[in-house]
Amino acid sequence: MTTPAPRFAGVVPPAVTPLTEEGEVDVRSLERLVEWLLDAGVDGIFALGSSGETVFLTDRQRDLALETIVKTAGGAVPVIAGCIEPTTRRVVERAEASTRLGADGLVVTAPFYAIVGPHEIERHFRAVAAAVELPLLAYDIPVCVHSKLSVDLLTRLAAEGVLAGVKDSSGDDVAFRQLALAVAEHAPERDFSLLTGHEVVVDAMMLAGGSGSVPGLGNVDPAGYVRLHRACVAGDWTAARREQDRLTRLFRIVDAADPATSAGATRGVGAFKTALALLGVIAGNAVSLPLRPLDAAETGRVRTQLELAGLL
């Protein structure tokens, strides 16, 4: 915690992509969301991640969303852009578009749909890094791509400067801590970011050596995550735990949707958007098909959690 923070560190919320009822990017709502995040003091913004529904959007919509986020951020904080595609050439095309649109860094998963192993995954990251000039962060999200990035691979790519960081959404906290130790041992001179997407244990991941967090819930309560991060950096673990506990209770909004008719992204992104609509940040809670927006009863349950958290 005493070493200088890497460039991509602190609280970097994965911005949702507000949509109109017709399924188009709601530009004005997205501008308000970015302003909401900046006003809370976040340290960066992750555009076109899982919370941003990137795999549901067309390239035109992705370009518009990223362009809006970059323009509204105005250089106040770095913007990292998800380049989430199943194969290497498609990722490179997305990375080139993100570079043109002003992103400061790129976030890439392992290949998916195609059946690959560790050798193909390593070639994938090396090829993307060789094709782009911006810093490259690996997105470890095996629940979606069905491949877990190994500590050995990530350490090797960190030491060689292929990767500038990792956005870890694996839920494997043992591997996260092993990675923090391995990078410190084998790549101490590198400006390497260790960002956790495990929003209910950010305090623990910071204590383990993390650089910051990429919390989907950070869309809803960015100021809470900023307070949490600052407490961790200051070594005030009592205050950090208190804030983390409050945020963990707030995370119960993802249980608002009826599990009989929803799962996964509907419950997570749907809850985040519903909360943001209740807070007046975005105009509505529309989501991409085949997801569905939360109904009135579910919205009421989200409202209750916002009230308990002191946000309404």
C-alpha positions in Angstrom: 0.0 0.0 0.0 3.0 2.3 0.2 4.2 1.8 -3.4 3.1 4.4 -6.0 -0.3 3.6 -7.5 -0.3 2.5 -11.1 -2.0 4.6 -13.7 -5.2 2.6 -13.7 -6.0 2.4 -10.0 -8.6 3.5 -7.4 -12.3 3.3 -8.2 -13.0 2.6 -11.9 -16.8 1.9 -12.2 -17.9 -0.1 -15.3 -20.4 2.4 -16.6 -23.8 1.1 -17.6 -25.1 2.0 -21.0 -28.5 3.8 -20.6 -30.9 2.9 -23.4 -34.1 4.4 -24.7 -37.3 2.3 -24.9 -36.4 1.7 -28.6 -33.0 0.2 -27.6 -30.8 3.0 -28.7 -28.1 4.6 -26.6 -29.6 7.3 -24.4 -26.8 9.9 -24.8 -28.1 12.5 -22.4 -28.6 9.9 -19.6 -25.1 8.6 -20.3 -23.7 12.1 -20.0 -25.4 12.5 -16.7 -24.1 9.2 -15.5 -20.5 10.2 -16.3 -21.0 13.5 -14.5 -22.4 11.6 -11.5 -19.3 9.4 -11.4 -16.9 12.3 -11.8 -18.7 14.3 -9.1 -18.3 11.4 -6.7 -14.5 11.5 -7.2 -13.9 8.2 -9.2 -10.4 7.6 -10.5 -11.4 6.2 -13.9 -14.3 4.8 -16.0 -14.5 1.4 -17.6 -16.6 1.8 -20.8 -18.2 -1.1 -22.6 -17.7 -3.8 -19.9 -20.2 -6.4 -18.8 -22.2 -3.8 -16.9 -22.2 -1.7 -20.1 -23.9 -4.5 -22.0 -21.2 -4.4 -24.6 -21.9 -7.8 -26.1 -25.5 -6.8 -26.7 -24.6 -3.6 -28.5 -23.9 -3.1 -32.2 -20.6 -1.5 -33.2 -22.4 1.7 -34.0 -23.9 1.8 -30.5 -20.5 0.9 -28.9 -18.8 3.7 -30.8 -21.5 6.2 -29.7 -21.3 5.1 -26.0 -17.5 5.2 -25.9 -17.4 8.5 -27.7 -20.0 10.0 -25.2 -18.1 8.7 -22.2 -14.7 10.0 -23.4 -16.1 13.4 -24.4 -18.0 13.9 -21.1 -15.0 12.7 -19.0 -13.0 15.3 -20.8 -9.6 13.9 -19.7 -10.5 14.3 -16.0 -9.9 10.6 -15.5 -8.7 7.8 -17.7 -11.3 5.8 -19.7 -10.5 2.2 -20.4 -12.6 0.5 -23.1 -13.8 -3.1 -23.3 -12.9 -4.8 -26.5 -14.9 -7.9 -25.9 -14.9 -10.1 -29.0 -14.6 -13.9 -29.4 -11.5 -13.9 -31.6 -8.2 -12.0 -32.0 -8.8 -10.2 -35.2 -12.2 -9.0 -34.0 -10.6 -7.7 -30.8 -7.9 -5.9 -32.7 -10.6 -4.1 -34.9 -12.5 -3.1 -31.7 -9.2 -1.9 -30.2 -8.5 0.2 -33.2 -11.9 1.8 -33.0 -11.5 2.4 -29.3 -8.1 4.1 -29.9 -9.6 6.4 -32.5 -12.4 7.3 -30.1 -10.0 8.4 -27.4 -9.7 5.5 -24.9 -6.7 5.5 -22.6 -6.5 1.8 -22.2 -8.0 -1.4 -23.5 -9.6 -4.4 -21.7 -9.6 -7.8 -23.4 -10.9 -11.2 -22.4 -9.6 -14.6 -23.4 -11.1 -15.8 -26.7 -14.5 -17.4 -26.3 -17.0 -19.6 -28.3 -14.0 -21.1 -30.1 -12.4 -23.9 -28.1 -9.0 -22.7 -26.9 -6.4 -23.7 -24.4 -3.6 -21.8 -22.6 -1.3 -21.6 -25.6 -4.0 -20.0 -27.8 -4.9 -17.6 -25.0 -1.3 -16.5 -24.6 -0.9 -16.0 -28.3 -4.2 -14.0 -28.3 -3.0 -11.5 -25.7 0.5 -11.2 -27.3 -1.0 -10.6 -30.7 -3.5 -7.9 -29.5 -0.7 -6.2 -27.5 1.5 -6.2 -30.6 -1.2 -4.6 -32.7 -2.1 -1.7 -30.5 -0.3 1.1 -28.8 -2.6 1.6 -25.8 -2.0 -0.2 -22.5 -3.7 -3.6 -22.4 -5.5 -5.0 -19.4 -6.6 -8.7 -19.3 -10.2 -9.2 -18.2 -10.4 -12.5 -16.2 -14.1 -13.5 -16.3 -14.3 -17.3 -16.6 -18.1 -17.3 -15.9 -18.5 -15.7 -19.4 -15.6 -17.0 -21.5 -15.1 -20.4 -19.8 -11.3 -19.9 -19.4 -9.6 -19.0 -16.2 -6.4 -16.9 -16.7 -3.6 -18.6 -14.8 -1.4 -16.8 -12.3 1.7 -18.0 -14.2 0.4 -16.6 -17.5 -0.6 -13.2 -16.1 2.7 -12.9 -14.2 4.8 -13.7 -17.3 2.9 -11.2 -19.5 3.2 -8.6 -16.7 6.9 -9.1 -16.4 7.4 -8.8 -20.2 5.3 -5.7 -20.4 2.6 -7.3 -22.6 -0.1 -6.5 -20.0 -0.5 -3.3 -18.1 -3.0 -4.9 -15.6 -5.8 -7.3 -14.8 -9.4 -6.7 -14.2 -10.3 -9.7 -12.1 -13.9 -10.9 -12.1 -13.1 -14.5 -11.5 -14.2 -14.6 -7.9 -11.1 -16.6 -7.2 -9.7 -14.6 -4.4 -6.9 -17.1 -3.7 -5.6 -16.6 -7.2 -5.9 -12.9 -6.9 -3.7 -12.8 -3.8 -1.2 -15.2 -5.4 -1.1 -12.9 -8.5 -0.4 -9.9 -6.3 2.5 -11.7 -4.7 3.9 -13.0 -8.0 3.8 -9.6 -9.7 5.5 -8.0 -6.7 8.2 -10.7 -6.9 8.7 -11.0 -10.7 7.7 -7.6 -12.1 8.2 -5.1 -9.3 9.3 -2.4 -11.7 6.2 -2.6 -13.8 3.3 -0.1 -13.7 0.8 -3.0 -13.3 -2.8 -2.6 -12.2 -4.6 -5.2 -10.1 -8.3 -4.3 -10.2 -10.9 -6.4 -8.5 -14.5 -6.7 -9.8 -15.6 -8.5 -6.7 -17.5 -5.5 -5.3 -18.5 -7.0 -1.9 -14.9 -7.7 -0.8 -13.0 -4.7 -2.1 -11.5 -4.1 1.3 -10.1 -7.6 1.5 -8.7 -7.4 -2.1 -7.1 -4.0 -1.3 -5.5 -5.5 1.8 -4.2 -8.4 -0.4 -2.4 -5.9 -2.7 -5.0 -4.7 -5.1 -4.7 -1.4 -6.9 -8.4 -0.6 -7.0 -11.8 -1.8 -7.9 -14.2 -2.0 -10.9 -17.5 -2.3 -9.0 -20.7 -2.5 -11.0 -22.5 -1.2 -7.9 -20.2 1.8 -8.2 -22.6 3.1 -10.8 -25.2 3.4 -8.0 -23.0 4.6 -5.1 -19.7 5.8 -6.5 -19.2 8.1 -3.5 -19.4 5.0 -1.2 -16.7 3.2 -3.2 -14.5 6.3 -3.2 -14.8 6.5 0.6 -14.0 2.8 0.8 -10.9 3.1 -1.4 -9.6 6.1 0.5 -10.0 4.3 3.8 -8.1 1.3 2.5 -5.2 3.5 1.2 -5.1 5.3 4.5 -4.9 1.9 6.3 -8.1 2.7 8.2 -9.5 -0.8 8.0 -12.2 -0.3 10.5 -13.7 2.5 8.4 -13.1 0.4 5.3 -15.0 -2.5 6.7 -17.9 -0.3 7.9 -18.2 1.2 4.4 -17.8 -2.2 2.7 -20.6 -3.7 4.9 -22.9 -0.9 3.9 -22.2 -1.4 0.2 -22.6 -5.2 0.6 -26.0 -4.6 2.0 -26.8 -2.3 -0.9 -25.7 -5.0 -3.3 -28.9 -6.9 -2.3 -30.6 -4.9 -5.0 -29.4 -7.6 -7.4 -31.9 -9.9 -5.6 -34.8 -7.7 -6.4 -35.6 -9.4 -9.7 -37.9 -12.5 -9.6 -35.5 -15.4 -10.2 -38.4 -17.3 -11.8 -38.2 -15.0 -14.8 -34.6 -13.5 -14.7 -31.0 -14.4 -14.2 -27.5 -13.1 -14.6 -27.4 -9.7 -16.3 -31.1 -9.0 -15.9 -30.6 -9.1 -12.2 -27.4 -7.2 -12.0 -27.5 -4.7 -14.8 -31.3 -4.4 -14.5 -31.0 -3.6 -10.8 -28.2 -1.0 -11.3 -30.2 0.7 -14.0 -33.3 0.7 -12.0 -31.5 2.2 -9.0 -30.0 4.9 -11.2 -33.4 5.7 -12.6 -34.8 6.0 -9.1 -31.9 8.3 -8.2 -32.7 10.5 -11.2 -29.4 9.9 -12.9 -30.7 8.1 -16.0 -34.1 8.4 -17.6 -35.2 4.8 -17.4 -34.2 1.2 -16.8 -34.4 -0.2 -20.3 -32.0 -3.1 -21.0 -31.0 -5.0 -24.1 -32.9 -8.1 -25.3 -33.1 -10.8 -24.2 -32.8 -9.2 -20.8 -35.9 -7.5 -19.4 -36.4 -4.4 -17.3 -37.4 -4.7 -13.6 -41.2 -4.3 -13.1 -42.9 -2.2 -10.5 -42.8 -4.7 -7.6 -39.1 -5.3 -8.3 -38.4 -1.6 -8.5 -40.0 -1.2 -5.1 -37.6 -3.7 -3.7 -34.7 -1.7 -5.2 -36.1 1.5 -3.7 -36.2 -0.1 -0.2 -32.5 -1.0 -0.4 -31.6 2.5 -1.6 -33.5 3.9 1.4 -31.7 1.6 3.8 -28.4 2.6 2.4 -29.2 6.3 2.8 -29.3 7.1 -0.9 -33.0 8.0 -1.0 
